Amino acid sequence: MRRSLAILGLTALAAYVAMARLGAQAGTTTPPTAESLVARNIEARGGAEKMRSAKTARMTGTVTMPGLPSGVSILIYRKRPNLERQDVALPGGALIVGFSGTTAWKIDPTMGSTVAMQITGAQAAAIEEQSMFDSPLLDAKARGFTVAYVGSEMFQGKTVDHLSVTDPKGRVQQCYLDAATGLESRIITGTGADEIEQQLSDYRVAGGIKFAFVNRSLQAGRLVATITLTNVDVDVPLDDALFKMPGK
């Protein structure tokens, strides 16, 4: 009888310990860290070495806007460290927006002018930030960026990991990584009327690096353009003069 009671007591103790372990495991799920999410994103994009080695990119595609639902062609030129130019073939002439590394500028035929004009203020700051060739997550700490994990959220029916990224100038970018792929699905810069949101999808490999071939841009929650790429060429020769503001 005593042996039966002893065995019964040990069985109950074992069951209690097992349940306690299961409860502890269920209640102590470790959330991801900013470092682990950044590392996964860089791997998903193609790896740090491949991303660092790229010097230029030329992207071709189409862009649709509320006033141009059928779409027009777009050419995007990018060069390390922070040179960018976009040429949009509008019916009335080419709309060109560029960043020379120091100056944001545009040629806007919709304003009745073919003369390059300098862009200033919040719009210039947004163009400067967008013109950075490298992802802010690549070598973030070494480049003076601070990355913090905000939490897990839902976006368009998918789980995303929310990172808050602060650049050396104190500008904050909200970056949302697809929990399934580790790739950027949403990026938000600015606030209020100056808020610019990019919704990224359809990632494809070019030059060993994954690029989002679809980019929906919203300003203050309103859709302003959708860029759909057809081709990305990496490390093509691009002269610095291409990015300089004409006449300056």
Backbone hydrogen bonds in HBPLUS format (Angstrom, degrees):
<---DONOR---> <-ACCEPTOR-->    atom                        ^
c    i                          cat <-CA-CA->   ^        H-A-AA   ^      H-
h    n   atom  resd res      DA  || num        DHA   H-A  angle D-A-AA Bond
n    s   type  num  typ     dist DA aas  dist angle  dist       angle   num
A0005-LEU N   A0001-MET O   2.91 MM   4  6.22 158.8  1.96 151.7 157.3     1
A0006-ALA N   A0002-ARG O   2.86 MM   4  6.10 149.3  1.96 143.9 153.1     2
A0007-ILE N   A0003-ARG O   2.87 MM   4  6.12 162.7  1.90 151.9 156.0     3
A0008-LEU N   A0004-SER O   2.88 MM   4  6.04 160.5  1.91 147.4 153.4     4
A0009-GLY N   A0005-LEU O   2.84 MM   4  6.01 148.8  1.94 140.9 149.6     5
A0010-LEU N   A0006-ALA O   2.90 MM   4  6.22 155.3  1.96 150.2 156.4     6
A0011-THR N   A0007-ILE O   2.87 MM   4  6.11 158.5  1.91 151.2 157.4     7
A0012-ALA N   A0008-LEU O   3.00 MM   4  6.17 160.5  2.03 145.7 150.7     8
A0013-LEU N   A0009-GLY O   2.95 MM   4  6.13 153.4  2.02 143.2 151.0     9
A0014-ALA N   A0010-LEU O   2.83 MM   4  6.07 159.7  1.87 151.2 156.3    10
A0015-ALA N   A0011-THR O   2.95 MM   4  6.16 160.1  1.99 149.4 154.8    11
A0016-TYR N   A0012-ALA O   2.93 MM   4  6.12 152.2  2.01 143.4 151.2    12
A0017-VAL N   A0013-LEU O   2.91 MM   4  6.17 161.6  1.94 152.8 157.2    13
A0018-ALA N   A0014-ALA O   2.90 MM   4  6.11 162.0  1.94 150.3 155.4    14
A0019-MET N   A0015-ALA O   2.97 MM   4  6.15 162.0  2.01 148.2 152.6    15
A0020-ALA N   A0016-TYR O   2.91 MM   4  6.09 152.9  1.98 146.6 154.7    16
A0021-ARG N   A0017-VAL O   2.94 MM   4  6.21 152.8  2.02 148.5 155.3    17
A0022-LEU N   A0018-ALA O   3.00 MM   4  6.27 160.0  2.04 148.9 154.4    18
A0023-GLY N   A0019-MET O   2.92 MM   4  6.08 157.1  1.97 146.3 152.7    19
A0024-ALA N   A0020-ALA O   2.93 MM   4  6.11 152.7  2.00 142.9 150.4    20
A0025-GLN N   A0021-ARG O   2.89 MM   4  6.12 159.7  1.93 151.0 156.2    21
A0026-ALA N   A0022-LEU O   2.96 MM   4  6.13 157.1  2.02 146.2 152.4    22
A0027-GLY N   A0023-GLY O   3.02 MM   4  6.12 144.3  2.15 142.0 151.0    23
A0037-LEU N   A0033-THR O   3.07 MM   4  6.29 160.4  2.11 152.7 157.8    24
A0038-VAL N   A0034-ALA O   2.92 MM   4  6.08 158.9  1.97 151.6 157.4    25
A0039-ALA N   A0035-GLU O   2.99 MM   4  6.14 163.6  2.02 147.2 151.9    26
A0040-ARG N   A0036-SER O   3.02 MM   4  6.16 153.4  2.10 140.6 147.7    27
A0041-ASN N   A0037-LEU O   2.96 MM   4  6.15 153.2  2.03 143.7 151.0    28
A0042-ILE N   A0038-VAL O   2.98 MM   4  6.25 164.9  2.00 157.7 160.5    29
A0043-GLU N   A0039-ALA O   3.11 MM   4  6.27 157.8  2.16 143.8 149.9    30
A0044-ALA N   A0040-ARG O   2.91 MM   4  6.08 157.0  1.96 145.8 152.6    31
A0045-ARG N   A0041-ASN O   2.93 MM   4  6.18 143.6  2.06 147.5 157.3    32
A0047-GLY N   A0042-ILE O   2.84 MM   5  5.30 152.5  1.91 156.5 147.6    33
A0046-GLY N   A0043-GLU O   3.14 MM   3  5.31 141.5  2.29 100.5 111.4    34
A0210-LYS N   A0045-ARG O   2.74 MM 165  4.85 158.8  1.78 140.4 146.0    35
A0051-MET N   A0047-GLY O   3.07 MM   4  6.29 161.5  2.11 153.4 159.1    36
A0052-ARG N   A0048-ALA O   2.84 MM   4  5.99 159.4  1.89 155.1 160.4    37
A0053-SER N   A0049-GLU O   3.11 MM   4  6.19 142.9  2.25 140.8 150.1    38
A0080-ARG N   A0055-LYS O   2.92 MM  25  5.39 164.5  1.94 165.3 163.4    39
A0235-ASP N   A0056-THR O   2.91 MM 179  4.63 169.4  1.92 123.2 124.0    40
A0057-ALA N   A0078-ARG O   2.89 MM  21  5.14 147.5  2.00 145.9 145.2    41
A0078-ARG N   A0057-ALA O   2.86 MM  21  5.14 149.9  1.95 160.3 163.8    42
A0058-ARG N   A0233-ASP O   2.81 MM 175  5.14 157.0  1.86 149.2 157.2    43
A0233-ASP N   A0058-ARG O   2.84 MM 175  5.14 169.1  1.85 152.0 155.5    44
A0059-MET N   A0076-ILE O   2.79 MM  17  4.95 167.1  1.81 150.3 154.8    45
A0076-ILE N   A0059-MET O   2.84 MM  17  4.95 163.7  1.87 148.0 152.2    46
A0060-THR N   A0231-ASN O   2.98 MM 171  5.38 166.2  1.99 153.9 157.4    47
A0230-THR N   A0060-THR O   2.81 MM 170  5.88 170.3  1.82 145.5 146.8    48
A0231-ASN N   A0060-THR O   3.30 MM 171  5.38 157.8  2.36 144.8 141.6    49
A0061-GLY N   A0074-ILE O   3.09 MM  13  5.38 140.7  2.25 155.4 157.6    50
A0074-ILE N   A0061-GLY O   2.90 MM  13  5.38 153.5  1.97 134.1 133.4    51
A0062-THR N   A0228-THR O   2.93 MM 166  5.40 159.5  1.97 145.6 149.5    52
A0228-THR N   A0062-THR O   2.85 MM 166  5.40 168.3  1.86 162.4 166.5    53
A0063-VAL N   A0072-VAL O   2.78 MM   9  5.50 152.3  1.85 155.7 165.2    54
A0072-VAL N   A0063-VAL O   3.01 MM   9  5.50 150.7  2.10 140.4 146.5    55
A0064-THR N   A0226-THR O   2.99 MM 162  5.30 157.1  2.04 142.7 148.4    56
A0226-THR N   A0064-THR O   2.91 MM 162  5.30 147.9  2.01 148.8 156.8    57
A0065-MET N   A0068-LEU O   3.30 MM   3  4.86 159.7  2.35 108.5 113.2    58
A0068-LEU N   A0065-MET O   2.80 MM   3  4.86 144.3  1.93 107.1 119.0    59
A0071-GLY N   A0068-LEU O   3.17 MM   3  5.60 147.8  2.28 110.9 119.5    60
A0089-ALA N   A0073-SER O   3.06 MM  16  5.59 168.6  2.07 157.5 161.1    61
A0075-LEU N   A0087-ASP O   2.92 MM  12  5.12 154.0  1.99 142.7 151.3    62
A0087-ASP N   A0075-LEU O   2.82 MM  12  5.12 163.7  1.85 153.4 159.1    63
A0077-TYR N   A0085-ARG O   2.77 MM   8  5.14 168.0  1.79 157.8 162.0    64
A0085-ARG N   A0077-TYR O   2.94 MM   8  5.14 146.1  2.06 147.8 150.6    65
A0079-LYS N   A0083-LEU O   2.97 MM   4  5.03 158.5  2.01 140.6 141.1    66
A0083-LEU N   A0079-LYS O   2.99 MM   4  5.03 170.7  2.00 163.3 160.3    67
A0133-PHE N   A0081-PRO O   2.88 MM  52  5.44 172.1  1.88 147.4 147.9    68
A0084-GLU N   A0099-PHE O   3.23 MM  15  5.26 163.2  2.26 139.4 143.8    69
A0099-PHE N   A0084-GLU O   2.74 MM  15  5.26 147.7  1.84 162.6 159.0    70
A0086-GLN N   A0097-VAL O   2.80 MM  11  5.28 155.5  1.85 153.7 162.2    71
A0097-VAL N   A0086-GLN O   2.99 MM  11  5.28 156.6  2.04 147.4 155.1    72
A0088-VAL N   A0095-LEU O   2.81 MM   7  5.05 169.3  1.82 151.8 155.5    73
A0090-LEU N   A0088-VAL O   3.03 MM   2  5.91 123.2  2.36 111.4  95.4    74
A0095-LEU N   A0088-VAL O   2.83 MM   7  5.05 158.2  1.88 155.2 155.5    75
A0093-GLY N   A0090-LEU O   3.07 MM   3  5.23 168.5  2.08 115.7 118.2    76
A0096-ILE N   A0107-ILE O   2.99 MM  11  5.07 160.5  2.03 143.1 148.8    77
A0107-ILE N   A0096-ILE O   2.82 MM  11  5.07 149.7  1.91 143.6 150.4    78
A0098-GLY N   A0105-TRP O   2.92 MM   7  5.34 165.7  1.94 143.4 147.7    79
A0105-TRP N   A0098-GLY O   2.95 MM   7  5.34 161.2  1.98 148.9 151.1    80
A0100-SER N   A0103-THR O   2.96 MM   3  5.32 160.0  2.00 145.4 149.0    81
A0119-ILE N   A0104-ALA O   2.77 MM  15  5.22 174.8  1.77 133.3 134.4    82
A0106-LYS N   A0117-MET O   2.88 MM  11  5.43 145.5  2.00 145.7 157.0    83
A0117-MET N   A0106-LYS O   2.80 MM  11  5.43 161.2  1.83 156.6 162.2    84
A0111-MET N   A0108-ASP O   3.07 MM   3  5.70 161.0  2.11 115.7 121.6    85
A0112-GLY N   A0109-PRO O   2.97 MM   3  5.00 159.3  2.01 107.5 110.6    86
A0125-ALA N   A0121-GLY O   3.10 MM   4  6.44 155.9  2.16 149.2 156.5    87
A0126-ALA N   A0122-ALA O   2.96 MM   4  6.18 151.9  2.04 145.4 152.6    88
A0127-ILE N   A0123-GLN O   3.00 MM   4  6.26 154.2  2.07 145.9 152.7    89
A0128-GLU N   A0124-ALA O   2.89 MM   4  6.12 159.9  1.93 150.8 156.3    90
A0129-GLU N   A0125-ALA O   3.00 MM   4  6.19 159.3  2.05 144.7 150.1    91
A0130-GLN N   A0126-ALA O   2.96 MM   4  6.12 155.6  2.02 144.9 151.7    92
A0131-SER N   A0127-ILE O   2.93 MM   4  6.03 137.1  2.12 143.8 154.9    93
A0138-LEU N   A0135-SER O   3.02 MM   3  5.43 156.7  2.08 113.3 120.1    94
A0143-ARG N   A0139-ASP O   3.07 MM   4  6.23 140.8  2.23 152.7 164.2    95
A0143-ARG N   A0140-ALA O   3.17 MM   3  5.27 130.5  2.42  98.1 111.1    96
A0145-PHE N   A0140-ALA O   2.83 MM   5  4.89 159.9  1.87 151.1 144.5    97
A0144-GLY N   A0141-LYS O   3.10 MM   3  5.15 162.5  2.13 105.9 110.6    98
A0146-THR N   A0166-THR O   2.91 MM  20  5.10 159.0  1.96 145.8 152.8    99
A0166-THR N   A0146-THR O   2.85 MM  20  5.10 164.6  1.88 150.8 155.9   100
A0148-ALA N   A0164-SER O   2.94 MM  16  5.21 158.6  1.99 145.5 152.6   101
A0164-SER N   A0148-ALA O   2.85 MM  16  5.21 164.1  1.87 153.9 159.1   102
A0150-VAL N   A0162-HIS O   2.81 MM  12  5.32 169.5  1.82 155.8 156.8   103
A0162-HIS N   A0151-GLY O   2.86 MM  11  5.40 173.6  1.87 167.7 167.4   104
A0153-GLU N   A0160-VAL O   2.87 MM   7  5.34 167.8  1.88 158.5 162.7   105
A0160-VAL N   A0153-GLU O   2.80 MM   7  5.34 164.9  1.83 146.3 150.1   106
A0155-PHE N   A0158-LYS O   2.79 MM   3  5.30 158.6  1.83 152.4 159.5   107
A0158-LYS N   A0155-PHE O   3.03 MM   3  5.30 159.3  2.07 110.7 117.4   108
A0179-ALA N   A0159-THR O   2.96 MM  20  5.60 168.5  1.97 145.3 144.9   109
A0161-ASP N   A0177-LEU O   2.76 MM  16  5.05 158.1  1.81 145.4 150.6   110
A0177-LEU N   A0161-ASP O   2.88 MM  16  5.05 167.7  1.90 143.1 143.2   111
A0163-LEU N   A0175-CYS O   2.70 MM  12  5.06 172.2  1.70 163.9 166.3   112
A0175-CYS N   A0163-LEU O   2.81 MM  12  5.06 171.4  1.82 160.8 162.0   113
A0165-VAL N   A0173-GLN O   2.77 MM   8  5.03 176.5  1.77 161.6 162.2   114
A0173-GLN N   A0165-VAL O   2.71 MM   8  5.03 157.5  1.75 149.5 157.6   115
A0167-ASP N   A0171-ARG O   2.89 MM   4  5.45 161.1  1.93 155.1 158.3   116
A0170-GLY N   A0167-ASP O   2.88 MM   3  5.33 164.8  1.90 122.5 126.1   117
A0174-GLN N   A0188-ILE O   2.83 MM  14  4.98 167.1  1.85 152.8 155.1   118
A0188-ILE N   A0174-GLN O   2.83 MM  14  4.98 158.6  1.88 144.5 151.6   119
A0176-TYR N   A0186-ARG O   2.84 MM  10  5.08 159.3  1.88 166.7 164.5   120
A0185-SER N   A0176-TYR O   2.84 MM   9  5.83 171.7  1.85 170.9 169.1   121
A0178-ASP N   A0183-LEU O   2.76 MM   5  5.46 164.9  1.78 164.3 159.6   122
A0182-GLY N   A0178-ASP O   2.64 MM   4  5.08 155.2  1.70 151.4 157.9   123
A0200-LEU N   A0185-SER O   3.02 MM  15  4.75 146.8  2.13 111.0 120.5   124
A0187-ILE N   A0198-GLN O   2.89 MM  11  5.13 151.7  1.97 144.3 152.7   125
A0198-GLN N   A0187-ILE O   2.78 MM  11  5.13 161.3  1.81 153.9 160.4   126
A0189-THR N   A0196-ILE O   2.91 MM   7  5.32 162.4  1.94 151.7 157.0   127
A0196-ILE N   A0189-THR O   2.77 MM   7  5.32 165.3  1.79 157.8 162.6   128
A0194-ASP N   A0191-THR O   3.03 MM   3  5.38 138.0  2.21 142.8 137.0   129
A0195-GLU N   A0192-GLY O   3.16 MM   3  5.36 165.1  2.18 110.9 113.5   130
A0220-ALA N   A0195-GLU O   2.90 MM  25  5.13 155.6  1.96 140.7 148.6   131
A0197-GLU N   A0218-LEU O   2.80 MM  21  5.02 167.0  1.82 149.7 154.3   132
A0218-LEU N   A0197-GLU O   2.82 MM  21  5.02 159.6  1.86 148.6 154.6   133
A0199-GLN N   A0216-ARG O   2.82 MM  17  4.98 158.4  1.86 143.9 151.3   134
A0216-ARG N   A0199-GLN O   2.97 MM  17  4.98 166.7  1.99 143.2 144.4   135
A0201-SER N   A0214-VAL O   3.05 MM  13  5.24 150.5  2.14 147.8 150.2   136
A0214-VAL N   A0201-SER O   3.17 MM  13  5.24 148.0  2.28 149.6 142.0   137
A0213-PHE N   A0202-ASP O   2.98 MM  11  5.32 160.2  2.02 121.1 127.5   138
A0204-ARG N   A0211-PHE O   2.90 MM   7  5.53 153.1  1.97 152.3 157.4   139
A0211-PHE N   A0204-ARG O   2.82 MM   7  5.53 161.9  1.85 159.6 160.3   140
A0206-ALA N   A0209-ILE O   2.81 MM   3  5.37 161.5  1.85 149.7 153.3   141
A0209-ILE N   A0206-ALA O   3.10 MM   3  5.37 164.2  2.13 110.9 115.9   142
A0229-LEU N   A0213-PHE O   2.74 MM  16  4.84 160.2  1.78 145.2 151.4   143
A0215-ASN N   A0227-ILE O   2.90 MM  12  5.15 156.7  1.95 149.9 156.6   144
A0227-ILE N   A0215-ASN O   2.89 MM  12  5.15 166.5  1.91 146.4 145.8   145
A0217-SER N   A0225-ALA O   2.79 MM   8  5.33 173.1  1.79 166.0 168.3   146
A0224-VAL N   A0217-SER O   2.90 MM   7  5.86 174.3  1.90 154.9 156.8   147
A0225-ALA N   A0217-SER O   3.40 MM   8  5.33 157.7  2.45 142.8 142.0   148
A0219-GLN N   A0222-ARG O   2.83 MM   3  5.21 154.8  1.89 147.8 145.8   149
A0222-ARG N   A0219-GLN O   2.98 MM   3  5.21 166.8  2.00 113.1 117.1   150
A0242-LEU N   A0239-ASP O   3.05 MM   3  5.74 155.9  2.11 118.7 124.8   151
A0243-PHE N   A0240-ASP O   3.04 MM   3  5.72 154.5  2.10 118.3 124.6   152
A0244-LYS N   A0241-ALA O   3.27 MM   3  5.23 151.6  2.36 100.2 108.3   153
A0248-LYS N   A0245-MET O   3.14 MM   3  5.73 148.6  2.24 143.7 141.4   154
